[in-house]
Amino acid sequence: MTLRELSAYSRLSLRTLQRHVAGLTRWRLPHYRVGGKILVRRSEFDGWLEQWRRDALELQLRVGPTRLRRSATVPS
């Protein structure tokens, strides 16, 4: 599927997907370039997304939930 189709399927923005394809994030999205188009297999995307979720959960458990979120209050 194209990135535009993947965007509709995943509800991620096209820009976010482009950043993952370009390797500008921690989790590079597996893709193929065919005739100038970037294509992604749905099964590979689903696996990539599941791995992303596992990695994010592991990071949260290691670091702790309070260090990942920004505080809404101003420290005194």
PyMOL commands that set and color helices and strands:
alter all, ss='L'
color gray80, all
select helices_A, chain A and resi 3-10+14-22+42-63+65-68
alter helices_A, ss='H'
color red, helices_A
select strands_A, chain A and resi 32-34+37-39
alter strands_A, ss='S'
color yellow, strands_A
deselect
rebuild
show_as cartoon
